[in-house]
Amino acid sequence: MIFILSSKSRPSTTAVVSFLILLSSSFLATPAKGFSTNNNNKVISPKLSLTQKTTTTANISGEKEIRRKSNNNDNNNNETSRRDILKNTVLSTVMTSSMFLMNREKANADFISRGAAGGLQEKIRSICYVMDELQRDLMQERWDLLEDYPVQLRSYVPIFTTYTDSAFPSDLPTDYSLRVALRYEVGRFFGSLERLKREVQRRNLPEAYMAYSDMAIHFDRYLHVGNLYPYEDNVIDYSKFYEGVDNKSLIYADPKKDPAEVRDLVVLVEGADKGKTGIVIGIYLDGSNKCVVKLDKYLPKYPMREIRIVNRDVVAKRLGEQDPDGVFLIPRKKESLITTNNRGRI
């Protein structure tokens, strides 16, 4: 019996397994040809017709009759033995096929699940590129380009929501707490985005810097809480690498005499992050003497850059010739399109 199934009418794994088990049960319940079964489904020897019995009695001697019965018993044993082997073979085939189909279905489900989660993770990480472009345009005071960012970032709201609910879906206290924390960070992120929108309209650069800094802070926290950093920095305290090294031998400006401002390339000179470099993206205006530093990339192939809120006394300007921050090396798409169009007209 051969069944041909098209891809559109392919049965489920459960249906295939059930069919194989039913087929094997029906096959094994059918006795061999020439044999019958009693009420206990035991195989018994074939029944001889009246003519066969008469012929046997008339033509076969007592000794041959005994030999014939012995041969019949041997044949019956051989048939039973072959039937047991066939039974075990069929059962083994059915069980193997069933396990293979179920394992394949589970593997496919796991693969699809990982692919979906991985897609959402990459989409959220891609916001890092948008944040870098926003920082570049803000620090270069391109007010005409800053008006488009709120709409662009608002388009990521469904992605934040979907990832938050799918990455931590259970009712366990841990998952519930993580969902609450992630939703809080998303709310603060978009609240800061609205502040940035207002300050851009007012052309208030210091407040715009702080609004952007708050956006960077809450987005970085979302990445950490949501386990979206693809790497781990196992060093807890970098200051241990500088034990026994006199700070005077390190080259940087005195942070008390010449404090760093927004856009300055800096190095942290105290604390657990001592020696890390970055750029100042905002200075608090509440008199706390704190600033926000966007650290340089830990691994160049990833777009994430961690954010630190530190006292200005431990943030020193780097001296000497320095390469510009990476955000200033990002080409503007709009300008490149305008340039291309102008060249075409020429």
C-alpha positions as CSV (number, residue, x, y, z in Angstrom):
1,M,0.0,0.0,0.0
2,I,1.5,3.3,-1.1
3,F,0.3,6.8,-0.2
4,I,1.4,9.9,-2.1
5,L,1.0,13.2,-0.2
6,S,1.5,16.6,-1.6
7,S,3.1,19.3,0.4
8,K,-0.2,21.1,0.8
9,S,-2.0,18.1,2.3
10,R,0.9,16.8,4.4
11,P,-0.5,15.3,7.7
12,S,0.7,16.2,11.1
13,T,3.3,14.2,13.0
14,T,0.7,12.9,15.4
15,A,-1.4,11.6,12.6
16,V,1.5,9.9,10.9
17,V,2.6,8.2,14.2
18,S,-1.0,7.0,14.9
19,F,-1.3,5.6,11.3
20,L,1.9,3.6,11.7
21,I,0.8,2.1,15.0
22,L,-2.6,1.2,13.6
23,L,-1.0,-0.3,10.5
24,S,1.4,-2.4,12.6
25,S,-1.4,-3.6,14.9
26,S,-3.6,-4.6,12.0
27,F,-0.8,-6.5,10.3
28,L,0.2,-8.3,13.5
29,A,-3.3,-9.3,14.3
30,T,-3.7,-11.1,10.9
31,P,-2.7,-14.8,11.2
32,A,-0.4,-16.5,8.6
33,K,-1.9,-18.1,5.6
34,G,-3.3,-21.6,6.3
35,F,-3.6,-20.9,10.0
36,S,-6.5,-19.9,12.2
37,T,-6.7,-18.4,15.7
38,N,-8.7,-19.3,18.8
39,N,-10.4,-16.9,21.2
40,N,-7.0,-16.2,22.8
41,N,-5.5,-15.2,19.4
42,K,-3.1,-18.2,19.5
43,V,-2.1,-19.7,16.2
44,I,-3.3,-23.3,15.7
45,S,-2.4,-25.8,13.1
46,P,-4.4,-25.9,9.8
47,K,-7.5,-28.1,9.6
48,L,-7.5,-31.0,7.2
49,S,-10.5,-31.7,4.9
50,L,-12.4,-35.1,5.1
51,T,-10.8,-36.2,1.8
52,Q,-7.3,-35.5,3.0
53,K,-8.0,-37.4,6.2
54,T,-9.3,-40.5,4.3
55,T,-6.4,-40.5,1.9
56,T,-3.9,-40.2,4.7
57,T,-5.5,-43.0,6.7
58,A,-5.6,-45.3,3.7
59,N,-2.2,-44.7,2.2
60,I,0.2,-43.8,5.0
61,S,1.4,-46.3,7.5
62,G,1.6,-45.7,11.2
63,E,5.3,-44.9,11.2
64,K,5.0,-42.4,8.3
65,E,2.0,-40.8,10.1
66,I,4.1,-40.2,13.2
67,R,6.9,-38.7,11.1
68,R,4.4,-36.5,9.2
69,K,3.0,-35.2,12.5
70,S,6.6,-34.5,13.7
71,N,7.3,-32.5,10.5
72,N,4.1,-30.6,10.9
73,N,5.1,-29.6,14.4
74,D,8.5,-28.4,13.2
75,N,6.9,-26.4,10.4
76,N,4.5,-24.8,13.0
77,N,7.4,-23.9,15.2
78,N,9.3,-22.4,12.2
79,E,6.3,-20.4,11.2
80,T,5.8,-19.1,14.8
81,S,9.5,-18.2,15.0
82,R,9.4,-16.3,11.7
83,R,6.3,-14.5,12.8
84,D,7.9,-13.4,16.1
85,I,10.9,-12.0,14.2
86,L,8.6,-10.1,11.8
87,K,6.6,-8.8,14.7
88,N,9.7,-7.4,16.5
89,T,11.0,-5.9,13.2
90,V,7.7,-4.1,12.6
91,L,7.4,-2.8,16.1
92,S,11.0,-1.5,16.1
93,T,10.4,0.3,12.8
94,V,7.3,1.9,14.0
95,M,8.9,3.1,17.3
96,T,12.0,4.4,15.5
97,S,9.9,6.3,12.9
98,S,7.7,7.7,15.7
99,M,10.6,9.0,17.7
100,F,12.3,10.5,14.6
101,L,9.1,12.4,13.6
102,M,8.5,13.7,17.1
103,N,12.1,14.8,17.6
104,R,12.2,16.5,14.2
105,E,9.0,18.4,15.0
106,K,10.4,19.6,18.4
107,A,13.7,20.6,16.8
108,N,11.8,22.6,14.1
109,A,9.8,24.4,16.8
110,D,12.9,25.3,18.8
111,F,14.6,26.5,15.6
112,I,11.7,28.8,14.7
113,S,11.5,30.1,18.3
114,R,15.1,30.9,18.4
115,G,15.0,32.6,15.0
116,A,12.0,34.8,16.0
117,A,13.7,35.9,19.2
118,G,17.0,36.5,17.4
119,G,15.2,38.7,14.8
120,L,13.7,40.9,17.5
121,Q,17.1,41.2,19.3
122,E,18.8,42.4,16.1
123,K,16.1,44.9,15.4
124,I,16.4,46.4,18.9
125,R,20.2,46.5,18.7
126,S,19.9,48.3,15.4
127,I,18.5,51.3,17.4
128,C,22.2,51.8,18.4
129,Y,22.9,53.0,14.9
130,V,20.0,55.4,15.0
131,M,21.2,56.8,18.4
132,D,24.7,57.3,17.0
133,E,23.3,59.2,14.0
134,L,21.1,61.3,16.4
135,Q,24.2,62.1,18.5
136,R,26.2,63.2,15.5
137,D,23.5,65.5,14.2
138,L,22.8,67.0,17.6
139,M,26.4,67.7,18.4
140,Q,26.8,69.3,15.0
141,E,23.6,71.3,15.6
142,R,21.9,70.1,12.4
143,W,18.4,71.2,13.6
144,D,16.8,70.5,10.2
145,L,17.8,66.8,10.5
146,L,16.8,66.3,14.1
147,E,13.1,66.7,13.5
148,D,12.8,63.3,11.8
149,Y,14.2,61.2,14.6
150,P,11.1,61.1,16.9
151,V,9.0,59.5,14.2
152,Q,11.7,57.1,13.3
153,L,12.2,55.9,16.9
154,R,8.5,55.8,17.6
155,S,8.2,53.0,14.9
156,Y,10.1,50.7,17.3
157,V,7.4,50.7,20.0
158,P,5.8,47.4,18.7
159,I,9.2,45.8,18.6
160,F,10.0,46.8,22.2
161,T,6.5,45.5,23.3
162,T,6.8,42.2,21.4
163,Y,10.3,41.4,22.7
164,T,9.4,42.3,26.3
165,D,6.4,39.9,26.3
166,S,8.0,37.1,24.3
167,A,11.4,37.0,26.0
168,F,9.9,36.8,29.5
169,P,6.4,35.3,29.0
170,S,5.8,33.3,32.2
171,D,4.0,34.2,35.4
172,L,7.1,33.5,37.5
173,P,8.1,36.4,39.8
174,T,11.4,36.8,38.0
175,D,9.8,37.1,34.5
176,Y,7.1,39.4,35.9
177,S,9.7,41.7,37.5
178,L,11.8,41.8,34.3
179,R,8.7,42.8,32.2
180,V,8.0,45.6,34.6
181,A,11.6,46.8,34.6
182,L,11.8,46.7,30.8
183,R,8.5,48.5,30.3
184,Y,9.7,51.2,32.8
185,E,12.8,51.8,30.8
186,V,10.9,52.0,27.5
187,G,8.5,54.5,29.0
188,R,11.4,56.7,30.3
189,F,13.2,56.4,26.9
190,F,10.2,57.7,24.9
191,G,9.5,60.3,27.6
192,S,13.1,61.6,27.1
193,L,12.5,61.5,23.4
194,E,9.5,63.9,23.8
195,R,11.8,66.2,25.8
196,L,14.3,66.1,23.1
197,K,11.7,67.0,20.5
198,R,10.6,70.1,22.6
199,E,14.2,71.3,23.2
200,V,15.1,70.9,19.5
201,Q,12.1,73.1,18.6
202,R,13.4,75.7,21.1
203,R,17.0,75.3,19.9
204,N,18.0,74.8,23.6
205,L,21.3,72.9,23.1
206,P,22.2,72.1,26.8
207,E,18.7,70.7,27.6
208,A,18.7,68.8,24.3
209,Y,22.0,67.2,25.3
210,M,20.5,66.1,28.6
211,A,17.4,64.8,26.9
212,Y,19.5,62.7,24.6
213,S,21.7,61.6,27.5
214,D,18.6,60.3,29.3
215,M,17.5,58.5,26.2
216,A,20.9,56.8,26.0
217,I,20.8,55.9,29.7
218,H,17.4,54.2,29.6
219,F,18.1,52.4,26.3
220,D,21.4,51.1,27.7
221,R,19.5,49.8,30.8
222,Y,17.0,48.1,28.6
223,L,19.8,46.3,26.7
224,H,21.3,45.1,30.0
225,V,18.0,44.1,31.7
226,G,16.8,42.4,28.5
227,N,20.0,40.4,28.1
228,L,20.6,42.0,24.7
229,Y,24.4,42.5,25.1
230,P,26.0,39.7,23.0
231,Y,29.1,39.7,25.2
232,E,30.1,39.9,28.9
233,D,32.8,42.0,30.4
234,N,34.1,39.8,33.1
235,V,36.4,42.4,34.6
236,I,34.6,44.0,37.6
237,D,37.2,46.5,38.6
238,Y,39.6,47.9,36.0
239,S,41.4,50.1,38.6
240,K,43.3,46.9,39.7
241,F,45.3,47.1,36.5
242,Y,46.7,50.5,37.6
243,E,47.8,49.5,41.1
244,G,51.2,50.9,41.7
245,V,51.0,53.3,38.7
246,D,51.3,56.9,39.6
247,N,48.6,59.0,38.0
248,K,51.1,61.7,37.1
249,S,52.6,59.2,34.6
250,L,49.2,59.1,32.8
251,I,48.6,61.8,30.2
252,Y,45.4,63.7,30.6
253,A,44.2,67.1,31.6
254,D,43.5,67.9,35.2
255,P,39.7,67.4,35.6
256,K,39.5,70.0,38.4
257,K,41.4,72.7,36.6
258,D,40.1,71.9,33.1
259,P,36.8,70.0,33.4
260,A,35.5,68.2,30.4
261,E,32.6,69.5,28.4
262,V,30.1,67.9,26.0
263,R,31.8,66.5,22.9
264,D,35.2,66.2,24.7
265,L,37.0,62.9,24.3
266,V,37.7,61.7,27.8
267,V,39.3,59.0,30.0
268,L,38.0,57.9,33.4
269,V,40.8,58.3,35.9
270,E,39.2,56.8,39.1
271,G,36.7,54.1,40.0
272,A,35.9,50.6,38.7
273,D,36.0,51.9,35.1
274,K,39.4,53.5,35.4
275,G,41.2,53.7,32.0
276,K,38.1,53.4,29.9
277,T,37.7,56.0,27.2
278,G,34.6,57.7,25.7
279,I,32.9,61.0,25.0
280,V,30.9,63.3,27.2
281,I,27.3,63.5,25.9
282,G,25.6,65.5,28.6
283,I,26.2,67.5,31.8
284,Y,23.6,67.7,34.5
285,L,22.3,71.2,35.2
286,D,21.1,70.6,38.7
287,G,24.4,71.4,40.4
288,S,25.3,67.8,41.1
289,N,28.6,68.1,39.2
290,K,27.8,64.9,37.3
291,C,28.0,64.1,33.6
292,V,27.1,61.3,31.2
293,V,29.8,59.5,29.3
294,K,29.3,57.2,26.3
295,L,32.1,54.7,26.4
296,D,33.9,53.5,23.3
297,K,32.9,50.2,21.9
298,Y,34.1,47.2,23.9
299,L,34.2,45.0,20.7
300,P,34.2,46.9,17.4
301,K,31.9,44.4,15.6
302,Y,29.0,45.2,17.9
303,P,27.1,48.6,17.8
304,M,26.5,48.8,21.6
305,R,28.3,51.4,23.7
306,E,27.7,51.4,27.4
307,I,26.7,54.6,29.3
308,R,28.1,55.8,32.6
309,I,26.9,58.5,35.0
310,V,30.0,59.7,36.8
311,N,31.3,62.7,38.8
312,R,33.1,65.2,36.6
313,D,36.1,65.1,38.9
314,V,37.0,61.6,37.6
315,V,36.4,62.5,33.9
316,A,39.6,63.9,32.3
317,K,40.1,65.2,28.8
318,R,42.5,63.2,26.7
319,L,45.5,65.1,25.4
320,G,47.4,64.9,22.2
321,E,46.1,64.0,18.7
322,Q,43.0,61.9,18.9
323,D,40.8,60.3,16.4
324,P,37.3,61.7,16.3
325,D,34.5,59.8,18.0
326,G,33.0,57.1,15.8
327,V,29.6,58.8,15.4
328,F,31.3,61.6,13.4
329,L,32.5,59.1,10.8
330,I,29.0,58.0,9.9
331,P,28.0,59.4,6.5
332,R,24.7,61.2,6.2
333,K,22.3,59.4,3.9
334,K,20.3,62.5,3.0
335,E,23.3,64.5,2.2
336,S,24.7,61.7,0.0
337,L,21.4,61.6,-1.9
338,I,21.4,65.3,-2.4
339,T,24.9,65.3,-3.6
340,T,24.1,62.5,-6.1
341,N,21.1,64.3,-7.4
342,N,23.1,67.5,-7.9
343,R,25.8,65.6,-9.7
344,G,23.2,64.1,-12.0
345,R,21.9,67.6,-12.8
346,I,25.3,68.9,-13.6
